[in-house]
Structures are given as C-alpha cells and as structure tokens.
Amino acid sequence: MFSERPALWVNGKEIAHWDAGGTFDVRLTRGVIRELRSRLRTDPRVRLRPSSSADWLEVAVGDATSEELLVELVDRAADAHQPVLGKIAALPPQGEALARRRRFH
C-alpha cells in the first residue's frame, strides 16, 4: 500500500508484497504466526518481526524450495483474510482513502 510496487490483496487487506533484495513481506495474522512459530523460527528463509504481536513476516526467495514456502505462506495469508461467510469482500483502498493512509507512513 505504501509503495508503487504491486501487492496481493484479500478482503481489503494487503497480504503480500515484494521487497528489494529478493524478499517478500507476508501478512499471516498473529494467530497463524503463533500456530507456525516454532517452524518459522527455525527456517533461515524466514525473518519474524521483533514484536510478538506483529502479523507480518519476511521470506527470502532464491530457489524453488523458498518459492514453495512463499506460495504456502501467501495461501495461508489469503485463507486467514477471507471475508466472513455471507459478507462481500472489501476492495483495496483507492483514491483519497489510499492517499490518507500513505500520509501517515
């Protein structure tokens, strides 16, 4: 949302974007990170945020296995951000709503 680079969105939330240097930021949610924490902590391709309440992590991509990991985590992120059954998914912010969010970062 705060970059001109493309990002993946689900239900009005940015769930993944490319960062410089071959890394991707993925928004899993705190609950999913908590569920996967022991696995993620030991994986050298993954960098967790210092705060235990963060819902983002970083994945270094450089080979087929790291790409598989990225796809798995983005899939989990997409599942975690689906709208409640019966609700219509929200669109990503646009126009003034996007500009207002960018001003604060």
N, CA, C and O atoms as CSV, one atom per row, in Angstrom:
chain,resi,resn,atom,element,x,y,z
A,1,MET,N,N,0.822,-1.188,0.000
A,1,MET,CA,C,0.000,0.000,0.000
A,1,MET,C,C,0.866,1.252,0.000
A,1,MET,O,O,0.459,2.289,-0.524
A,2,PHE,N,N,2.049,1.162,0.580
A,2,PHE,CA,C,2.880,2.353,0.733
A,2,PHE,C,C,3.989,2.410,-0.300
A,2,PHE,O,O,4.912,3.216,-0.185
A,3,SER,N,N,3.900,1.566,-1.297
A,3,SER,CA,C,4.899,1.509,-2.359
A,3,SER,C,C,4.180,1.501,-3.700
A,3,SER,O,O,2.983,1.226,-3.776
A,4,GLU,N,N,4.914,1.801,-4.740
A,4,GLU,CA,C,4.362,1.735,-6.087
A,4,GLU,C,C,4.422,0.310,-6.639
A,4,GLU,O,O,3.892,0.046,-7.718
A,5,ARG,N,N,5.056,-0.604,-5.916
A,5,ARG,CA,C,5.153,-1.989,-6.363
A,5,ARG,C,C,3.802,-2.692,-6.222
A,5,ARG,O,O,2.996,-2.331,-5.365
A,6,PRO,N,N,3.561,-3.698,-7.069
A,6,PRO,CA,C,2.315,-4.469,-6.938
A,6,PRO,C,C,2.257,-5.216,-5.608
A,6,PRO,O,O,3.286,-5.552,-5.021
A,7,ALA,N,N,1.059,-5.464,-5.155
A,7,ALA,CA,C,0.842,-6.213,-3.917
A,7,ALA,C,C,-0.369,-7.113,-4.102
A,7,ALA,O,O,-1.196,-6.879,-4.984
A,8,LEU,N,N,-0.471,-8.139,-3.272
A,8,LEU,CA,C,-1.641,-9.012,-3.273
A,8,LEU,C,C,-2.582,-8.556,-2.164
A,8,LEU,O,O,-2.150,-8.232,-1.059
A,9,TRP,N,N,-3.861,-8.537,-2.474
A,9,TRP,CA,C,-4.886,-8.067,-1.545
A,9,TRP,C,C,-5.980,-9.107,-1.401
A,9,TRP,O,O,-6.340,-9.777,-2.370
A,10,VAL,N,N,-6.510,-9.244,-0.191
A,10,VAL,CA,C,-7.667,-10.091,0.077
A,10,VAL,C,C,-8.563,-9.346,1.053
A,10,VAL,O,O,-8.125,-8.944,2.131
A,11,ASN,N,N,-9.799,-9.168,0.673
A,11,ASN,CA,C,-10.803,-8.557,1.545
A,11,ASN,C,C,-10.344,-7.198,2.098
A,11,ASN,O,O,-10.489,-6.917,3.288
A,12,GLY,N,N,-9.791,-6.370,1.215
A,12,GLY,CA,C,-9.391,-5.026,1.609
A,12,GLY,C,C,-8.101,-4.931,2.387
A,12,GLY,O,O,-7.736,-3.850,2.848
A,13,LYS,N,N,-7.397,-6.050,2.543
A,13,LYS,CA,C,-6.131,-6.067,3.292
A,13,LYS,C,C,-4.999,-6.495,2.366
A,13,LYS,O,O,-5.128,-7.449,1.598
A,14,GLU,N,N,-3.893,-5.773,2.455
A,14,GLU,CA,C,-2.703,-6.198,1.735
A,14,GLU,C,C,-2.132,-7.407,2.457
A,14,GLU,O,O,-1.903,-7.366,3.665
A,15,ILE,N,N,-1.900,-8.492,1.708
A,15,ILE,CA,C,-1.391,-9.706,2.358
A,15,ILE,C,C,0.035,-10.058,1.941
A,15,ILE,O,O,0.681,-10.869,2.605
A,16,ALA,N,N,0.543,-9.467,0.852
A,16,ALA,CA,C,1.915,-9.771,0.440
A,16,ALA,C,C,2.399,-8.725,-0.550
A,16,ALA,O,O,1.631,-8.196,-1.354
A,17,HIS,N,N,3.694,-8.443,-0.468
A,17,HIS,CA,C,4.329,-7.570,-1.451
A,17,HIS,C,C,5.812,-7.885,-1.521
A,17,HIS,O,O,6.411,-8.401,-0.577
A,18,TRP,N,N,6.381,-7.559,-2.667
A,18,TRP,CA,C,7.797,-7.780,-2.914
A,18,TRP,C,C,8.588,-6.645,-2.305
A,18,TRP,O,O,8.213,-5.479,-2.429
A,19,ASP,N,N,9.682,-6.986,-1.647
A,19,ASP,CA,C,10.634,-6.006,-1.137
A,19,ASP,C,C,11.913,-6.134,-1.935
A,19,ASP,O,O,12.119,-7.127,-2.631
A,20,ALA,N,N,12.755,-5.157,-1.840
A,20,ALA,CA,C,14.040,-5.198,-2.534
A,20,ALA,C,C,14.871,-6.380,-2.047
A,20,ALA,O,O,14.693,-6.857,-0.926
A,21,GLY,N,N,15.761,-6.836,-2.884
A,21,GLY,CA,C,16.697,-7.875,-2.476
A,21,GLY,C,C,16.137,-9.280,-2.471
A,21,GLY,O,O,16.683,-10.146,-1.787
A,22,GLY,N,N,15.073,-9.538,-3.204
A,22,GLY,CA,C,14.545,-10.898,-3.284
A,22,GLY,C,C,13.783,-11.358,-2.071
A,22,GLY,O,O,13.721,-12.559,-1.807
A,23,THR,N,N,13.199,-10.444,-1.325
A,23,THR,CA,C,12.386,-10.833,-0.174
A,23,THR,C,C,10.944,-10.393,-0.382
A,23,THR,O,O,10.662,-9.443,-1.112
A,24,PHE,N,N,10.050,-11.100,0.272
A,24,PHE,CA,C,8.633,-10.781,0.250
A,24,PHE,C,C,8.151,-10.610,1.680
A,24,PHE,O,O,8.547,-11.365,2.568
A,25,ASP,N,N,7.302,-9.624,1.901
A,25,ASP,CA,C,6.613,-9.477,3.177
A,25,ASP,C,C,5.266,-10.153,3.044
A,25,ASP,O,O,4.564,-9.967,2.050
A,26,VAL,N,N,4.904,-10.942,4.048
A,26,VAL,CA,C,3.647,-11.688,4.037
A,26,VAL,C,C,2.904,-11.394,5.334
A,26,VAL,O,O,3.479,-11.461,6.421
A,27,ARG,N,N,1.616,-11.069,5.206
A,27,ARG,CA,C,0.765,-10.773,6.372
A,27,ARG,C,C,-0.060,-12.008,6.702
A,27,ARG,O,O,-1.098,-12.263,6.090
A,28,LEU,N,N,0.420,-12.769,7.679
A,28,LEU,CA,C,-0.241,-14.022,8.028
A,28,LEU,C,C,-1.353,-13.866,9.064
A,28,LEU,O,O,-2.304,-14.647,9.032
A,29,THR,N,N,-1.288,-12.966,9.915
A,29,THR,CA,C,-2.079,-12.739,11.131
A,29,THR,C,C,-1.307,-13.309,12.313
A,29,THR,O,O,-0.528,-14.251,12.172
A,30,ARG,N,N,-1.537,-12.729,13.462
A,30,ARG,CA,C,-0.862,-13.179,14.685
A,30,ARG,C,C,-1.187,-14.623,15.007
A,30,ARG,O,O,-0.318,-15.380,15.439
A,31,GLY,N,N,-2.447,-15.009,14.796
A,31,GLY,CA,C,-2.860,-16.378,15.109
A,31,GLY,C,C,-2.138,-17.421,14.274
A,31,GLY,O,O,-1.704,-18.449,14.794
A,32,VAL,N,N,-2.011,-17.160,12.980
A,32,VAL,CA,C,-1.320,-18.111,12.103
A,32,VAL,C,C,0.173,-18.137,12.435
A,32,VAL,O,O,0.782,-19.207,12.456
A,33,ILE,N,N,0.761,-16.980,12.693
A,33,ILE,CA,C,2.179,-16.954,13.082
A,33,ILE,C,C,2.376,-17.718,14.383
A,33,ILE,O,O,3.344,-18.467,14.519
A,34,ARG,N,N,1.477,-17.540,15.336
A,34,ARG,CA,C,1.579,-18.259,16.612
A,34,ARG,C,C,1.513,-19.773,16.362
A,34,ARG,O,O,2.272,-20.538,16.958
A,35,GLU,N,N,0.608,-20.196,15.484
A,35,GLU,CA,C,0.461,-21.613,15.156
A,35,GLU,C,C,1.741,-22.190,14.516
A,35,GLU,O,O,2.118,-23.328,14.794
A,36,LEU,N,N,2.393,-21.405,13.671
A,36,LEU,CA,C,3.565,-21.867,12.927
A,36,LEU,C,C,4.892,-21.411,13.521
A,36,LEU,O,O,5.949,-21.689,12.954
A,37,ARG,N,N,4.853,-20.714,14.655
A,37,ARG,CA,C,6.039,-20.037,15.195
A,37,ARG,C,C,7.272,-20.943,15.304
A,37,ARG,O,O,8.352,-20.539,14.874
A,38,SER,N,N,7.150,-22.139,15.856
A,38,SER,CA,C,8.347,-22.979,16.039
A,38,SER,C,C,8.960,-23.338,14.687
A,38,SER,O,O,10.184,-23.351,14.556
A,39,ARG,N,N,8.165,-23.619,13.717
A,39,ARG,CA,C,8.679,-23.924,12.371
A,39,ARG,C,C,9.301,-22.686,11.735
A,39,ARG,O,O,10.378,-22.766,11.144
A,40,LEU,N,N,8.630,-21.545,11.852
A,40,LEU,CA,C,9.123,-20.317,11.225
A,40,LEU,C,C,10.426,-19.843,11.860
A,40,LEU,O,O,11.324,-19.373,11.161
A,41,ARG,N,N,10.529,-19.964,13.180
A,41,ARG,CA,C,11.751,-19.524,13.883
A,41,ARG,C,C,12.992,-20.285,13.433
A,41,ARG,O,O,14.087,-19.723,13.412
A,42,THR,N,N,12.834,-21.544,13.078
A,42,THR,CA,C,13.991,-22.365,12.713
A,42,THR,C,C,14.294,-22.334,11.216
A,42,THR,O,O,15.290,-22.910,10.779
A,43,ASP,N,N,13.465,-21.680,10.438
A,43,ASP,CA,C,13.679,-21.625,8.990
A,43,ASP,C,C,14.533,-20.411,8.643
A,43,ASP,O,O,14.107,-19.282,8.886
A,44,PRO,N,N,15.728,-20.607,8.081
A,44,PRO,CA,C,16.613,-19.479,7.793
A,44,PRO,C,C,16.082,-18.529,6.710
A,44,PRO,O,O,16.589,-17.417,6.565
A,45,ARG,N,N,15.082,-18.953,5.962
A,45,ARG,CA,C,14.499,-18.099,4.914
A,45,ARG,C,C,13.480,-17.118,5.472
A,45,ARG,O,O,13.058,-16.192,4.779
A,46,VAL,N,N,13.085,-17.319,6.722
A,46,VAL,CA,C,12.019,-16.522,7.329
A,46,VAL,C,C,12.592,-15.604,8.393
A,46,VAL,O,O,13.412,-16.019,9.212
A,47,ARG,N,N,12.154,-14.356,8.373
A,47,ARG,CA,C,12.526,-13.415,9.439
A,47,ARG,C,C,11.241,-12.890,10.073
A,47,ARG,O,O,10.448,-12.205,9.427
A,48,LEU,N,N,11.053,-13.221,11.337
A,48,LEU,CA,C,9.890,-12.734,12.083
A,48,LEU,C,C,10.160,-11.326,12.579
A,48,LEU,O,O,11.315,-10.950,12.779
A,49,ARG,N,N,9.123,-10.553,12.776
A,49,ARG,CA,C,9.263,-9.222,13.351
A,49,ARG,C,C,9.602,-9.365,14.836
A,49,ARG,O,O,9.237,-10.362,15.459
A,50,PRO,N,N,10.296,-8.378,15.404
A,50,PRO,CA,C,10.662,-8.456,16.824
A,50,PRO,C,C,9.451,-8.531,17.764
A,50,PRO,O,O,9.516,-9.181,18.807
A,51,SER,N,N,8.372,-7.880,17.403
A,51,SER,CA,C,7.183,-7.857,18.257
A,51,SER,C,C,6.380,-9.142,18.089
A,51,SER,O,O,6.130,-9.580,16.966
A,52,SER,N,N,5.979,-9.740,19.198
A,52,SER,CA,C,5.157,-10.953,19.126
A,52,SER,C,C,3.738,-10.656,18.669
A,52,SER,O,O,2.978,-11.579,18.374
A,53,SER,N,N,3.370,-9.376,18.606
A,53,SER,CA,C,2.029,-9.036,18.143
A,53,SER,C,C,1.997,-8.678,16.652
A,53,SER,O,O,0.944,-8.322,16.124
A,54,ALA,N,N,3.143,-8.772,15.973
A,54,ALA,CA,C,3.202,-8.451,14.548
A,54,ALA,C,C,2.489,-9.528,13.737
A,54,ALA,O,O,2.541,-10.711,14.076
A,55,ASP,N,N,1.829,-9.110,12.670
A,55,ASP,CA,C,1.187,-10.089,11.803
A,55,ASP,C,C,1.888,-10.221,10.446
A,55,ASP,O,O,1.399,-10.916,9.556
A,56,TRP,N,N,3.029,-9.554,10.293
A,56,TRP,CA,C,3.844,-9.638,9.082
A,56,TRP,C,C,5.135,-10.396,9.363
A,56,TRP,O,O,5.643,-10.382,10.484
A,57,LEU,N,N,5.663,-11.062,8.330
A,57,LEU,CA,C,6.988,-11.661,8.372
A,57,LEU,C,C,7.620,-11.496,7.000
A,57,LEU,O,O,6.959,-11.106,6.037
A,58,GLU,N,N,8.910,-11.797,6.927
A,58,GLU,CA,C,9.647,-11.645,5.678
A,58,GLU,C,C,10.173,-13.008,5.238
A,58,GLU,O,O,10.665,-13.792,6.050
A,59,VAL,N,N,10.059,-13.279,3.924
A,59,VAL,CA,C,10.546,-14.533,3.357
A,59,VAL,C,C,11.574,-14.210,2.279
A,59,VAL,O,O,11.282,-13.472,1.338
A,60,ALA,N,N,12.786,-14.767,2.419
A,60,ALA,CA,C,13.826,-14.611,1.403
A,60,ALA,C,C,13.618,-15.680,0.343
A,60,ALA,O,O,13.524,-16.869,0.651
A,61,VAL,N,N,13.548,-15.244,-0.905
A,61,VAL,CA,C,13.287,-16.171,-2.006
A,61,VAL,C,C,14.498,-16.206,-2.921
A,61,VAL,O,O,14.969,-15.166,-3.380
A,62,GLY,N,N,15.001,-17.405,-3.184
A,62,GLY,CA,C,16.158,-17.524,-4.050
A,62,GLY,C,C,16.227,-18.834,-4.800
A,62,GLY,O,O,17.058,-18.998,-5.694
A,63,ASP,N,N,15.355,-19.778,-4.444
A,63,ASP,CA,C,15.356,-21.068,-5.135
A,63,ASP,C,C,13.942,-21.646,-5.111
A,63,ASP,O,O,13.024,-21.045,-4.551
A,64,ALA,N,N,13.779,-22.813,-5.722
A,64,ALA,CA,C,12.450,-23.419,-5.840
A,64,ALA,C,C,11.823,-23.741,-4.480
A,64,ALA,O,O,10.615,-23.583,-4.309
A,65,THR,N,N,12.627,-24.189,-3.516
A,65,THR,CA,C,12.041,-24.531,-2.218
A,65,THR,C,C,11.577,-23.281,-1.474
A,65,THR,O,O,10.562,-23.313,-0.779
A,66,SER,N,N,12.311,-22.189,-1.616
A,66,SER,CA,C,11.862,-20.959,-0.953
A,66,SER,C,C,10.621,-20.395,-1.658
A,66,SER,O,O,9.764,-19.791,-1.013
A,67,GLU,N,N,10.525,-20.587,-2.956
A,67,GLU,CA,C,9.315,-20.163,-3.675
A,67,GLU,C,C,8.116,-20.988,-3.226
A,67,GLU,O,O,7.017,-20.452,-3.083
A,68,GLU,N,N,8.314,-22.284,-3.003
A,68,GLU,CA,C,7.238,-23.137,-2.491
A,68,GLU,C,C,6.786,-22.669,-1.113
A,68,GLU,O,O,5.589,-22.626,-0.829
A,69,LEU,N,N,7.737,-22.322,-0.266
A,69,LEU,CA,C,7.409,-21.803,1.064
A,69,LEU,C,C,6.603,-20.512,0.941
A,69,LEU,O,O,5.597,-20.335,1.629
A,70,LEU,N,N,7.044,-19.618,0.071
A,70,LEU,CA,C,6.334,-18.359,-0.125
A,70,LEU,C,C,4.898,-18.612,-0.573
A,70,LEU,O,O,3.968,-18.007,-0.038
A,71,VAL,N,N,4.710,-19.490,-1.538
A,71,VAL,CA,C,3.358,-19.805,-2.021
A,71,VAL,C,C,2.507,-20.368,-0.884
A,71,VAL,O,O,1.344,-19.996,-0.730
A,72,GLU,N,N,3.086,-21.260,-0.097
A,72,GLU,CA,C,2.354,-21.835,1.041
A,72,GLU,C,C,1.922,-20.750,2.026
A,72,GLU,O,O,0.774,-20.731,2.469
A,73,LEU,N,N,2.846,-19.847,2.369
A,73,LEU,CA,C,2.524,-18.811,3.350
A,73,LEU,C,C,1.533,-17.782,2.800
A,73,LEU,O,O,0.659,-17.316,3.532
A,74,VAL,N,N,1.658,-17.429,1.539
A,74,VAL,CA,C,0.692,-16.488,0.941
A,74,VAL,C,C,-0.684,-17.143,0.874
A,74,VAL,O,O,-1.695,-16.476,1.089
A,75,ASP,N,N,-0.732,-18.429,0.583
A,75,ASP,CA,C,-2.007,-19.152,0.581
A,75,ASP,C,C,-2.641,-19.136,1.972
A,75,ASP,O,O,-3.846,-18.926,2.105
A,76,ARG,N,N,-1.829,-19.358,3.003
A,76,ARG,CA,C,-2.335,-19.288,4.379
A,76,ARG,C,C,-2.826,-17.881,4.707
A,76,ARG,O,O,-3.850,-17.710,5.367
A,77,ALA,N,N,-2.083,-16.874,4.239
A,77,ALA,CA,C,-2.485,-15.481,4.474
A,77,ALA,C,C,-3.817,-15.186,3.798
A,77,ALA,O,O,-4.686,-14.542,4.387
A,78,ALA,N,N,-3.981,-15.653,2.569
A,78,ALA,CA,C,-5.241,-15.426,1.848
A,78,ALA,C,C,-6.404,-16.089,2.583
A,78,ALA,O,O,-7.472,-15.494,2.729
A,79,ASP,N,N,-6.193,-17.318,3.043
A,79,ASP,CA,C,-7.245,-18.006,3.802
A,79,ASP,C,C,-7.595,-17.258,5.083
A,79,ASP,O,O,-8.766,-17.163,5.449
A,80,ALA,N,N,-6.586,-16.731,5.760
A,80,ALA,CA,C,-6.801,-16.046,7.039
A,80,ALA,C,C,-7.545,-14.726,6.885
A,80,ALA,O,O,-8.117,-14.226,7.854
A,81,HIS,N,N,-7.547,-14.159,5.692
A,81,HIS,CA,C,-8.176,-12.854,5.485
A,81,HIS,C,C,-9.469,-12.911,4.673
A,81,HIS,O,O,-9.973,-11.873,4.244
A,82,GLN,N,N,-10.002,-14.091,4.461
A,82,GLN,CA,C,-11.260,-14.218,3.726
A,82,GLN,C,C,-12.384,-13.528,4.495
A,82,GLN,O,O,-12.370,-13.499,5.726
A,83,PRO,N,N,-13.351,-12.976,3.775
A,83,PRO,CA,C,-14.473,-12.343,4.487
A,83,PRO,C,C,-15.319,-13.386,5.214
A,83,PRO,O,O,-15.306,-14.568,4.870
A,84,VAL,N,N,-16.034,-12.937,6.197
A,84,VAL,CA,C,-16.965,-13.783,6.940
A,84,VAL,C,C,-18.015,-14.303,5.961
A,84,VAL,O,O,-18.447,-13.577,5.066
A,85,LEU,N,N,-18.416,-15.537,6.129
A,85,LEU,CA,C,-19.400,-16.161,5.251
A,85,LEU,C,C,-20.642,-15.270,5.126
A,85,LEU,O,O,-21.217,-14.841,6.127
A,86,GLY,N,N,-21.032,-15.007,3.907
A,86,GLY,CA,C,-22.201,-14.176,3.652
A,86,GLY,C,C,-21.893,-12.704,3.450
A,86,GLY,O,O,-22.771,-11.941,3.049
A,87,LYS,N,N,-20.664,-12.293,3.719
A,87,LYS,CA,C,-20.251,-10.891,3.537
A,87,LYS,C,C,-19.535,-10.750,2.202
A,87,LYS,O,O,-18.909,-11.693,1.717
A,88,ILE,N,N,-19.631,-9.585,1.625
A,88,ILE,CA,C,-18.935,-9.278,0.385
A,88,ILE,C,C,-17.535,-8.798,0.738
A,88,ILE,O,O,-17.358,-7.990,1.650
A,89,ALA,N,N,-16.544,-9.299,0.010
A,89,ALA,CA,C,-15.151,-8.914,0.265
A,89,ALA,C,C,-14.954,-7.423,0.003
A,89,ALA,O,O,-15.510,-6.864,-0.942
A,90,ALA,N,N,-14.158,-6.801,0.852
A,90,ALA,CA,C,-13.828,-5.380,0.688
A,90,ALA,C,C,-12.773,-5.228,-0.399
A,90,ALA,O,O,-11.945,-6.114,-0.610
A,91,LEU,N,N,-12.816,-4.098,-1.080
A,91,LEU,CA,C,-11.817,-3.774,-2.090
A,91,LEU,C,C,-10.608,-3.105,-1.426
A,91,LEU,O,O,-10.728,-2.562,-0.328
A,92,PRO,N,N,-9.457,-3.141,-2.080
A,92,PRO,CA,C,-8.306,-2.398,-1.556
A,92,PRO,C,C,-8.615,-0.902,-1.530
A,92,PRO,O,O,-9.432,-0.430,-2.321
A,93,PRO,N,N,-7.982,-0.154,-0.640
A,93,PRO,CA,C,-8.226,1.288,-0.603
A,93,PRO,C,C,-7.763,1.937,-1.910
A,93,PRO,O,O,-6.775,1.517,-2.514
A,94,GLN,N,N,-8.489,2.958,-2.326
A,94,GLN,CA,C,-8.158,3.684,-3.547
A,94,GLN,C,C,-8.361,5.166,-3.313
A,94,GLN,O,O,-8.950,5.578,-2.314
A,95,GLY,N,N,-7.872,5.949,-4.234
A,95,GLY,CA,C,-8.119,7.381,-4.201
A,95,GLY,C,C,-7.722,8.034,-2.893
A,95,GLY,O,O,-6.612,7.831,-2.401
A,96,GLU,N,N,-8.633,8.821,-2.328
A,96,GLU,CA,C,-8.359,9.575,-1.105
A,96,GLU,C,C,-8.099,8.664,0.094
A,96,GLU,O,O,-7.272,8.992,0.945
A,97,ALA,N,N,-8.786,7.538,0.174
A,97,ALA,CA,C,-8.555,6.610,1.289
A,97,ALA,C,C,-7.123,6.085,1.259
A,97,ALA,O,O,-6.490,5.957,2.307
A,98,LEU,N,N,-6.611,5.782,0.081
A,98,LEU,CA,C,-5.234,5.322,-0.054
A,98,LEU,C,C,-4.257,6.454,0.237
A,98,LEU,O,O,-3.268,6.255,0.943
A,99,ALA,N,N,-4.523,7.621,-0.296
A,99,ALA,CA,C,-3.643,8.780,-0.062
A,99,ALA,C,C,-3.569,9.104,1.426
A,99,ALA,O,O,-2.494,9.430,1.930
A,100,ARG,N,N,-4.691,9.022,2.137
A,100,ARG,CA,C,-4.712,9.311,3.573
A,100,ARG,C,C,-3.848,8.308,4.335
A,100,ARG,O,O,-3.113,8.698,5.242
A,101,ARG,N,N,-3.923,7.049,3.990
A,101,ARG,CA,C,-3.095,6.029,4.659
A,101,ARG,C,C,-1.627,6.251,4.364
A,101,ARG,O,O,-0.790,6.084,5.251
A,102,ARG,N,N,-1.296,6.622,3.146
A,102,ARG,CA,C,0.105,6.844,2.783
A,102,ARG,C,C,0.709,8.052,3.499
A,102,ARG,O,O,1.912,8.072,3.756
A,103,ARG,N,N,-0.093,9.044,3.820
A,103,ARG,CA,C,0.419,10.233,4.513
A,103,ARG,C,C,0.973,9.892,5.884
A,103,ARG,O,O,1.872,10.580,6.368
A,104,PHE,N,N,0.466,8.859,6.515
A,104,PHE,CA,C,0.892,8.508,7.868
A,104,PHE,C,C,2.103,7.609,7.903
A,104,PHE,O,O,2.561,7.234,8.982
A,105,HIS,N,N,2.647,7.247,6.721
A,105,HIS,CA,C,3.818,6.352,6.678
A,105,HIS,C,C,4.930,6.921,5.893
A,105,HIS,O,O,5.980,6.291,5.763
